[in-house]
């Protein structure tokens, strides 16, 4: 039972309230009490930290609008990280966020690091670094993210037609088969394909429009766009 912060501190001095030395029997008893107090304090702190991490996962998952299954997977990953002592030296928020990102990937829910960082209390760089560490230490199986997973959502936010969506997927398929996707950000790749498809389908969307939705830079879109149209022989 939690003591609401009103814990009595057992002094480490082997003396009674009047300053008299304790008997050997009393000293042994006090040592046992001190050990139990330390165990309870440590357990309570661990429970509080776990509850905080799980509440953060729940808060971020709600903000992202991901299904309940993602929250459950993230909670399991966090508990595994806790059991393996991977939290030590890292922020609880950072580990919780990285577990949520890992859960999104494992459950096939496309959410970029940028989107995760938007609802987190930590920076994108820390999330990415912690995610790589946790994934490696726990041997999490992660399939490469398919850029096409982002296309329907981005097209919906841009109010693009089904024609643009289909053309963007075609661009991704053709250029990925040529090895163009290797080492590229899937969100940036999807955004560039949508931009290219919009031009081909005469649906004007600016690079800024697409960049804002995909949360990538216009430079990224320009670079990927140039590569894609060259690979498609559309220049």
VEXDREN-2710 file (C-alpha; in Angstrom, 1 decimal):
% VEXDREN-2710
k/r/px/py/pz
1/UNK/0.0/0.0/0.0
2/UNK/1.3/3.5/-0.9
3/UNK/1.9/5.8/2.1
4/UNK/1.0/9.0/0.1
5/UNK/4.5/10.3/0.7
6/UNK/4.3/10.2/4.5
7/UNK/7.1/7.6/4.8
8/UNK/8.8/7.4/8.2
9/UNK/12.6/7.4/7.7
10/UNK/14.5/4.9/9.8
11/UNK/17.7/6.5/11.0
12/UNK/21.0/4.7/10.3
13/UNK/22.3/5.6/13.7
14/UNK/22.2/2.6/16.1
15/UNK/20.8/4.8/19.0
16/UNK/17.4/5.2/20.6
17/UNK/15.5/8.5/21.0
18/UNK/17.7/9.4/24.0
19/UNK/21.0/8.8/22.2
20/UNK/21.6/5.5/24.0
21/UNK/23.3/2.6/22.0
22/UNK/21.0/-0.2/21.0
23/UNK/21.4/-3.8/22.0
24/UNK/22.8/-6.2/19.4
25/UNK/19.3/-7.7/19.1
26/UNK/17.7/-4.3/18.5
27/UNK/20.4/-3.4/16.0
28/UNK/19.7/-6.6/14.0
29/UNK/16.0/-5.8/14.1
30/UNK/16.6/-2.2/12.9
31/UNK/18.8/-3.4/10.0
32/UNK/16.1/-5.8/8.8
33/UNK/13.6/-2.9/8.9
34/UNK/15.9/-0.6/7.0
35/UNK/16.3/-3.3/4.3
36/UNK/12.5/-3.7/4.0
37/UNK/12.0/0.0/3.8
38/UNK/14.5/0.4/1.0
39/UNK/12.9/-2.5/-0.9
40/UNK/9.4/-1.0/-0.6
41/UNK/10.7/2.5/-1.6
42/UNK/12.4/1.0/-4.7
43/UNK/9.3/-1.0/-5.6
44/UNK/7.0/2.0/-5.2
45/UNK/9.2/4.2/-7.3
46/UNK/9.3/1.5/-10.0
47/UNK/5.6/1.2/-10.0
48/UNK/5.1/4.9/-10.2
49/UNK/7.6/5.1/-13.2
50/UNK/5.8/2.2/-14.9
51/UNK/2.4/3.8/-14.5
52/UNK/3.7/7.1/-15.8
53/UNK/5.2/5.4/-18.9
54/UNK/2.0/3.6/-19.6
55/UNK/0.0/6.8/-19.2
56/UNK/2.3/8.5/-21.6
57/UNK/1.9/5.7/-24.2
58/UNK/-1.9/6.0/-23.8
59/UNK/-1.8/9.8/-24.2
60/UNK/0.3/9.7/-27.3
61/UNK/-1.6/6.8/-28.8
62/UNK/-4.8/8.8/-28.4
63/UNK/-3.3/11.9/-30.0
64/UNK/-2.2/9.8/-32.9
65/UNK/-5.5/8.0/-33.3
66/UNK/-4.0/4.6/-33.4
67/UNK/-5.9/1.4/-32.5
68/UNK/-5.9/-0.2/-29.1
69/UNK/-3.7/-3.0/-30.3
70/UNK/-0.8/-0.6/-30.8
71/UNK/-1.1/0.6/-27.2
72/UNK/-1.1/-2.9/-25.9
73/UNK/2.0/-3.8/-28.0
74/UNK/3.8/-0.7/-26.9
75/UNK/3.1/-1.5/-23.2
76/UNK/4.4/-5.0/-23.6
77/UNK/7.6/-3.7/-25.3
78/UNK/8.1/-1.1/-22.5
79/UNK/7.7/-3.8/-19.8
80/UNK/10.3/-5.9/-21.6
81/UNK/12.6/-2.9/-21.7
82/UNK/12.1/-2.4/-18.0
83/UNK/12.8/-6.1/-17.2
84/UNK/16.0/-5.9/-19.2
85/UNK/17.0/-2.7/-17.4
86/UNK/17.1/-0.7/-20.6
87/UNK/15.5/2.4/-18.9
88/UNK/18.6/3.2/-16.8
89/UNK/20.3/6.3/-18.0
90/UNK/17.4/7.2/-20.4
91/UNK/14.3/9.3/-19.9
92/UNK/11.1/7.4/-19.2
93/UNK/9.3/9.6/-21.9
94/UNK/12.0/8.8/-24.5
95/UNK/11.7/5.0/-23.9
96/UNK/7.9/5.1/-23.8
97/UNK/7.8/7.1/-27.1
98/UNK/10.3/4.7/-28.8
99/UNK/8.2/1.7/-27.7
100/UNK/5.1/3.3/-29.2
101/UNK/6.9/3.9/-32.5
102/UNK/8.1/0.3/-32.5
103/UNK/4.5/-0.9/-31.8
104/UNK/3.2/1.2/-34.8
105/UNK/5.7/-0.5/-37.0
106/UNK/5.0/-4.0/-35.7
107/UNK/1.3/-3.5/-36.0
108/UNK/1.6/-2.1/-39.6
109/UNK/0.3/1.3/-38.6
110/UNK/2.1/3.9/-40.7
111/UNK/3.3/6.7/-38.4
112/UNK/6.6/8.6/-39.1
113/UNK/9.1/9.6/-36.5
114/UNK/8.1/13.2/-37.1
115/UNK/4.4/12.4/-36.3
116/UNK/5.5/10.5/-33.2
117/UNK/7.7/13.4/-32.1
118/UNK/4.8/15.9/-32.5
119/UNK/2.9/14.2/-29.7
120/UNK/5.9/13.4/-27.5
121/UNK/7.6/15.4/-24.9
122/UNK/11.1/14.5/-26.3
123/UNK/13.0/15.4/-29.4
124/UNK/12.9/13.4/-32.6
125/UNK/16.6/12.7/-32.4
126/UNK/16.3/11.2/-28.9
127/UNK/13.3/9.1/-30.0
128/UNK/15.2/7.7/-33.0
129/UNK/18.3/6.9/-31.0
130/UNK/16.4/5.2/-28.2
131/UNK/14.2/3.3/-30.7
132/UNK/17.3/1.8/-32.4
133/UNK/18.8/0.9/-29.0
134/UNK/15.6/-0.8/-27.7
135/UNK/14.9/-2.6/-31.0
136/UNK/18.5/-4.0/-31.0
137/UNK/18.6/-5.0/-27.4
138/UNK/15.2/-6.7/-27.5
139/UNK/15.8/-8.2/-31.0
140/UNK/12.5/-6.7/-32.2
141/UNK/11.6/-7.9/-35.7
142/UNK/10.9/-4.9/-37.9
143/UNK/10.0/-5.1/-41.6
144/UNK/11.0/-2.1/-43.8
145/UNK/8.3/0.5/-44.0
146/UNK/6.5/0.5/-47.4
147/UNK/6.0/4.1/-48.6
148/UNK/2.7/3.0/-50.1
149/UNK/1.4/2.7/-46.5
150/UNK/1.5/6.5/-46.2
151/UNK/-0.1/7.3/-49.6
152/UNK/-3.9/6.8/-48.7
153/UNK/-3.6/9.0/-45.6
154/UNK/-1.6/11.7/-47.3
155/UNK/-3.9/11.8/-50.3
156/UNK/-6.9/12.0/-48.1
157/UNK/-5.4/15.0/-46.2
158/UNK/-4.6/16.6/-49.6
159/UNK/-8.1/15.8/-50.9
160/UNK/-6.4/14.1/-53.9
161/UNK/-8.4/11.9/-56.3
162/UNK/-8.3/8.1/-56.6
163/UNK/-6.4/8.6/-59.9
164/UNK/-3.6/10.4/-58.0
165/UNK/-3.5/7.7/-55.4
166/UNK/-3.2/5.0/-57.9
167/UNK/-0.5/6.8/-59.9
168/UNK/1.5/7.5/-56.8
169/UNK/1.5/3.8/-55.9
170/UNK/2.5/3.0/-59.4
171/UNK/5.4/5.4/-59.2
172/UNK/6.6/3.9/-56.0
173/UNK/6.3/0.3/-57.3
174/UNK/8.2/1.0/-60.5
175/UNK/11.0/3.1/-59.0
176/UNK/11.4/0.8/-55.9
177/UNK/11.9/-2.1/-58.3
178/UNK/14.8/-0.2/-59.7
179/UNK/16.4/0.1/-56.3
180/UNK/15.6/3.8/-55.9
181/UNK/14.0/3.3/-52.4
182/UNK/17.1/1.9/-50.7
183/UNK/18.2/4.2/-47.8
184/UNK/15.4/6.7/-48.4
185/UNK/12.8/8.0/-45.9
186/UNK/9.5/6.3/-46.7
187/UNK/7.5/9.4/-45.9
188/UNK/9.6/11.6/-48.2
189/UNK/9.4/9.0/-50.9
190/UNK/5.7/8.7/-50.6
191/UNK/5.3/12.5/-50.6
192/UNK/7.4/12.9/-53.8
193/UNK/5.4/10.2/-55.5
194/UNK/2.2/12.0/-54.7
195/UNK/3.6/15.3/-55.9
196/UNK/4.7/13.7/-59.2
197/UNK/1.3/11.9/-59.5
198/UNK/-0.6/15.2/-58.9
199/UNK/1.4/16.9/-61.8
200/UNK/0.8/13.9/-64.1
201/UNK/-3.0/13.9/-63.3
202/UNK/-3.3/17.7/-63.6
203/UNK/-4.2/18.2/-60.0
204/UNK/-2.1/21.0/-58.9
205/UNK/-0.5/20.6/-55.5
206/UNK/2.5/22.7/-54.4
207/UNK/5.6/21.1/-52.9
208/UNK/4.7/23.0/-49.7
209/UNK/1.2/21.5/-49.6
210/UNK/2.6/18.0/-49.8
211/UNK/5.5/18.7/-47.5
212/UNK/3.3/20.0/-44.8
213/UNK/1.1/16.9/-44.9
214/UNK/4.0/14.5/-44.9
215/UNK/6.0/16.6/-42.5
216/UNK/9.1/16.5/-44.7
217/UNK/11.0/19.4/-46.3
218/UNK/10.4/20.7/-49.8
219/UNK/14.1/19.9/-50.5
220/UNK/13.4/16.2/-49.8
221/UNK/10.4/16.2/-52.1
222/UNK/12.3/18.0/-54.9
223/UNK/15.2/15.5/-54.6
224/UNK/13.0/12.4/-54.5
225/UNK/10.8/13.8/-57.3
226/UNK/13.7/14.3/-59.7
227/UNK/15.0/10.8/-59.0
228/UNK/11.5/9.3/-59.5
229/UNK/10.6/11.0/-62.8
230/UNK/14.1/10.2/-64.2
231/UNK/13.6/6.5/-63.3
232/UNK/10.1/6.6/-64.9
233/UNK/11.5/8.3/-68.1
234/UNK/9.1/11.2/-67.6
235/UNK/11.5/14.1/-68.1
END
